[in-house]
Structure formats: C-alpha cells, structure tokens
Amino acid sequence: MTDSFENAPTSRGPVTGGELPPGMPERIGRYVLRRRIASGGMGTVYEAFQEEPRRAVAIKVMRAEVTSAESLRRFRFEAQLLARLQHPGIAQVYEAGTWTEGTHEIPFIAMEYIVGAKPVTEYVREKHLGLRDRLMIFEQICDAVHHGHQKGIVHRDLKPGNILCDAAGRVRVIDFGVARATDSDLAHIAQQTMAGELVGSLPYMSPEQFEADPHNIDTRSDVYSLGVVLYEMLSGRHPHELATSQIHELARRVRETNPRKLGEVDQSLKGEVEAIVHKALDRDRDLRYQSAFGIGEDIRRYLEGEAVAARPQTLRYQFEIFARRNRGLLAASVAMLLVLAGSVIITTTLYLRSQATKERAEQQAARAQAAVEFMENMITSAVPSEYGAEPTVRDLLDQASDTIGETLRDNPEAQIQLRRTLARAYFSLLEVRQSADEVLTAFKLSSSSMGPDHSLSIDIGSEALWMCSAVGMSEDALEIAIQIEASQRNLRGPTDPVTLDARAALAEARESAGQWQEAERELRALTTDLEATLGPAHASSLEIRASLAQLLLKMKRDTESLEIARAAYEDARAALPENDRVLRWAKSVLGAALIVALQFDEAEALYGRQIPAASGFELVIQGDPNIQQDGLQLLVFWETWCPYSQRAVPALEPIFRDYRSSGLEVIGLTRMTRNSTEEKVRAFVAENEISFAVAKDDG
C-alpha cells in the first residue's frame, strides 16, 4: 500500500494526503492513525502504526454509505478469504474488522504498507523498460492474480492503481477482493460518478461487468482487465477511445466494438504479443483465456521462444517458432524435422563442443540422427485424413508417445531425451498426467540403461518425483524417492545437504503412500542429522520437527505430537523472522495439535481469535494466515468441537468415502444424523473446491 494506492475517486475527484479529517478517531482497533493518504469512491486510506508487532500499515476504511447489513455480511465472509492470500505479489492483509461510527458499523482492512511504490504503467514508463522487461513484470502480475483465483477470489477491480511496483520492480496487487467484499458494482459506481466522467475502474471493466450483475462475473472478467492493463503497459494507450466519452458510450464500445489492434499502435508488437493481448480482450469471455494462469503461461511461452496458445497451433506456426529460436543451427532442408526434435539437436550440439573424444561425439551424433529420423517418420505419417483438416500438436505428441519405444528400442539415450521433450510439451498443454507418465518412463529407462547413480537418472528422477507427487501417483513417487535417496547417499554420504533434501523427500513420499511408521523413522533420523549438521535452530531442522509432529497427529499419538509441535514452534519463533514460511508451518501444526488435545484456550491465544462455539449448523471460512497455498479449507462447526472423531465411528465410512470422492478430505465427521445438515454439507462441497474439513459432533 502506498501513497498512490487509490485512483478510483468519486465525482469530487481524489483527495490525497493530509491530516486526519474531523471526527475521525486517532485509533482504530490496534492501529494508531497517522495521516490520510487518499480518498476515493469506496473509502479512505490512512497510514497507521501497529504497536505489536511494530510496523507501519495501511488501513482502508470503507465509506458508511456503501455499507448495509448484506454488504457487512459479505465483507466479513470474504475478509476471511482475503487473509488467506499468502503470495509475494499480493499486498498482505493483516486484519479485517469493523469499527463503530454513530449507528454504523464501518468495515476496515489493515494491510501491508509499501513505501514509494508506483502504479505499474507509471513504473514501466518512467524506467523506460523494454518489451521483455515489461512482459516479465506482467507475468508477475498474472501469477499473483492466479493465486487469488485459486483461493476462490475474483479481484473485479484490476487497474494500474491497484497493481504497484516497488523500486526493485517487484509487483504488489492491492485491494484484492475488496471491491467484491464491499459489494462494489456498476450501479454504485454510476451513482458516484457525474455524467460525462470516466474515472477509476470503468475503463478497465469487462463487457459483462457493465451489465451490473455480480453473478455474471468470474475469473475471465479479471482476464479482460489484465488485457487492458497489458495493452497500456505496452503501448501507453487505452484499447478504446476515452476522450469525452460518457459511461453509456464506453459501455457500448466495450460491449459492441473491438479495440484497436495493438500492432496498429506499435508495429513491433504485431504477432504473438498482439495475439495474446487481444485474446485477453475478446468480448466473448468463452474465447478469452479462462484464467490469469492462462495468459501468464502464454507470456512465459513467448519469453522462452515457445509457441503461444493465442495463435493457431498449426505445423507451419510451430516451424516458425522453432526456426526463430534456432536460426543459426538449422539448415533449410531439415528445419521441419527439428520442430519437435529441437531439444535433442541443441543438447547434442552443446555436447559436441564440450567433449574431448571423437568417439563419444560420434555416438551422440548417431543418437541425434536417430531422433531426427524418428520425428521425420512421425511427421510424414501424420496425414490429414487421420486427424481432420490438419493434425494438432496433441495429435503428434500422442503418436510420438505411442511409437517411440519400439522405434528407438536400440537407442535408449535418444529415447530418454525425446521422452523428456514430450513430457515438457504435454505439460505446456496442461496435460499433466500424460506429462508425468512420459517423465516417469524416461526415468525408468535412464535408470536401467545408464544406472541409478548416473547424473541424468538423478536429474530426471527429481522431475519425475515432483510430477508424480503432483498428480497423486504416490506409489510411483515413493519408488523414485527411494532410488534417488539411495543414489545420493552412495555418491555424497548421508549428511551432505543434497542427501538431506533427498531424505526429506523420501519421508514425505512414504507419508503420502501411507507408510507412516517408516516415515516417522526417517523424520527422526533426519532431525538428528540436520541438527548435528546445520544446528537445531536452522529452518530445515525446525521444518522437519514440525513435519514429524504433524505425522504423529495423523498416527493418533496426540500427546507426543503436541509436545514436539510446541517445542518446534517456540524454537522457530525465537530463531526465525516473523513472516517466515517455516514459522507459519510450525504454528499451523501446533494449532492443530492443541485443538485435538481440546486445549482451546491456548489454541485461541495462538491464533489470536476465538474458536467459534456454534450451535446448529454453520460454515466458517478459516482466515488463518499460517495456512499456505493448499486450497480452500472449510471448517464445519456442529455443536461441540470434536476433530479427528472419524476414528471412532466406523459406521460413517460410506459418507467419508463419498466426501473424499468429491475432493473433500474429512478429518473429523461424526454422527451426521440430521438430514438437513448432511444435505447442506453435500451441497456446499458440490459447489466449491474444498480440500480439508473439520466437523463438530453433538457429544
């Protein structure tokens, strides 16, 4: 949060800087107000000071006239979600609450204060950044917005004033979800804006936002706003003509006309960049990128010289991309063959330059030639009659995957490299299971043909372990982790830092595969070696101790878990910075252990808030900043808090299985005898992506 925080003024225009206005208290909650930063359509921003911990904060106080019983209810609900946003590209929310002004409850949000930051468009202009640097900054923005989308929060008010860059070029997205939490929509903006004025958020709104129906807004609305911001970052102009336009005229233009082509503003932006921007700005939201991740991934592809999704994925376009990346390496006669075999040729060329022996160089050249011949056969056999008018990239990848083993059975090294290429290609298409299968096959082939201790086997194994874990292939992940740990132990010894990392990965894989006793033994041995090697106060040592406490909690050894969790948290608090990831992890584990032990007073003191004593049925979204990026966590409170009670009620196993099949991991779920309660839970699960739940029991 900075002095340039607000650029969504009322019809009076923005009010920036100054002393506290008359009637404004000197303190709101735990915060001492210092000065007014800016006032806008939704409220006023103040610089404030928090005494414990000592830090400057920014407090946004909503305007009394935009609050109602319904908006306050929504604000409380969504403020809990905002506190869960833990991302370096999002200004951190410290607290959300209300204070009383007369008869009104006024919402406020306390968040990170960013000194000296500027709106992103102003920053890139003043720094005279080139195209690549501007796109790299925009990629940061997409990553931050995507994190919010993963948590179920649509920003709805993305604009340069809400996307800030500090002096080092680091992005902070602010006001994430505040517009939604305060029920800000077109109707309210129109009331606050005089006829003939275009201010604040209006120029960045998507076509569907002008319909003033909040139920018609989703992540694709944010994609449109990102497209407008990117257009301005690259060209210095807005996609639509804004001069003297009134609200209804702007709404008509956005809904009915296409923006001016970016390449017409700047010819150097024609091609992929123009295609990316205009895909984000498509009036039909079904034709836009479906998420911030999608546009961010296309930016990454462009920066790395890969084909972008915004362009039709024809073979000709694939060839153009590859030829552009490898202009100095390709002869015209083999360029088409190298479209998909390029990584093999590049690797071989570099290898030939660095190796001393002619024999080894010739072997590598032979492997590359085999790969080229394989790709030639694959491409020439991809006749249009099999795939339609023209084979797609996915068609060619599938054909390669099906035939590569037989065609290159006598050339394992070429097959390994091509499998890795296929894995990366599948991953770029978001076909993650196929990507995992390819890299797993490459790992097994490398291990059998080159040996498990070969550097290539270990390198591919690390990729395969990550991919298999990500898609739930726990048995395969465990097999890989066992081999990598053994190889690193053989090569480096048991206490080398690389080996210690491999041992931690093995313990995690054993836990995921249900081998809890083996995981416990590994974590205990790892704790001993880490403390001896790095010291007991090192973050790695503390993280493993907290992980051990969490595992013991799963194993129903609650007392032992609590003892270890408490010690790990106290040591982490003494050794690590306040916002350190490991400290947050240790605090989260201790909180769970305290609740299981029914030590609610200490749990409430730890979390700094009351654990609700609900009656009947209600849903509470946990706004715990200690939770990382593991998805939405639903706490289902039902009468008396009784987590982990699933262990005592075998009769509920069928319900437990039903919930798991819908993506909900039920930690505690007991005696769901009230049909209405069960129906509400099932309905909520069906409508939301939920990964964790705790239930209350009636005794």
Buried (B, 14 or more C-beta within 10 A) or exposed (E): BBBBBBBBBBEEEBBBEEEBEEEBEEEBBBBBBBEBBBBBBBBBBBBBBBEEEEEBBBBBBBBBEBBEEEBBEBBBBBBBBBBBBBBEBBBBBBBBBBBEBEEBBBBBBBBBBBEEBBBBBBBBBEBEBEBEEBBBBBBBBBBBBBBBBBBBBBBBBBBBBBBBBBEEBBBBBBBBBBBBBBBBBBEBBBEBBEEEBBBBBBBBBBBBBBBBEBEEBBBBBBBBBBBBBBBBBBBEBBBBBBEEBBBEBBBEBBEEEEBBEBBEBBEEBEBBBBBBBBBBBBBEBEEBBBBBBBBBBBBBBBEEEBBBBBBEBBBEBBBBBBBEBBEEBBEEEEBBBBBBBBBBBBBBBEBBEEEEEEEEBEBBBBBBBBBBBBBBBBBEEBEEEEBEEEBBBBBBBBBBBEBBEEBBEEBBBBBBBBBBBBBBBBBBBEBBEBBBBBBBBBBBBBBEBBEBBBEBBBBBBBBBBBBBBEBEBBEBBBBBBBBBBBBBBEEBEBBBEEBBBBBBBBBBBBBBBEBBEBBBEBBEEBBEBBBEBBEEEBBBBBBBBBBBBBBBBBBEBBEBBBBBBBBBBEBBBEBBEEEBBBBBBBBBBBBBBBBBBEBBEBBBEBBEEEBEEBEEBEBBBBBBBBBEEEBBBBBBBBBBBBBBBBEEBEEBEEBBEBBEEEEBEBBBBBBBEEEEBBEBBBEBBEEBEBEBBBBBBEE
